[in-house]
Amino acid sequence: MAFDQRNLAQSIWGILLIAMGVLLFVKKPYALRLSPESAFLTFARYFIAVFLIGGGAKKLYGLYFCKRKAPPSEE
């Protein structure tokens, strides 16, 4: 498996997506600390975190675990 520059950039992007999702779960953003506690803001924060983690996992799964189809041969 050749590891080219594009795969490296895509891998880093997937890892960063997962890291940002985990940080949203763990650390409460500064803007939410200033605002009064509301159920909608809490829901939105966790909703975005789940999609960040899911998107990063999907990207890494697609890069490393999905079999790539061979390009059609020209005849």
N, C-alpha and C positions, 0 to 999 in steps of 0.2 A: 504494500500500500504506500503509494507515494504521498508524502505529506507536504503539500505545496502551501504557498502563502495564503490562498483563499481558504483552505481548510483551517489554517491557524487562526485567521481572522474570524471565521464562523464559530470555531470552538471557543475563542475568547468571548465573543458576543453571547453565546449560550450560557457560559459560566457567569457572565455579568448579569444576565437576566435572572438567573436563579439566585444569585447573591442579593440583588435588589429586592426580590420577592421575600427572601428570608429576613432581610433587614426590616421590611415593612411589617412582618409578623412580630419581630422582636422589639424594635425600637419605635416609639411613637413619634411621628414627625413633629417638628417645632410648631407648625401652623395649627395642628390639632391640639397641641397642649395649650395654646392661647385661646382657642375657641371653647365654648361650653360643650360639655359632653353630649353628643347627640347620637342616636342609634343609626341614623343614615350615614354619618361620616365614618363611624366604626365599621358598618357593613361595607361601605365603598372601599375603605382601606384594605380590608381582608379580601374583598372581591378582586381588587387590582393585584394584590399579592399572589393570590391563587393563579391568576392568569399569567403573571410574570414567571412564576415557577413552572407552570405548565408549558409555556412557550419556550423557555430555556431547555426543559427536559425534552420536548419534542424536537427541537433543533439538534441537540446532542444525539438523541436517538436516531434521527434521520441521517446524521453524518457518519455514525460509527456502527449502527446495527442493521440498517436497511441495506439489502443487496441492491447494487446498482445494475441497471439493465445495460447490456452491451449495446453500443450504438449500431444501428442497422448497417450492414455492409453494402457498399455500393457495387453493383454488378453491371 
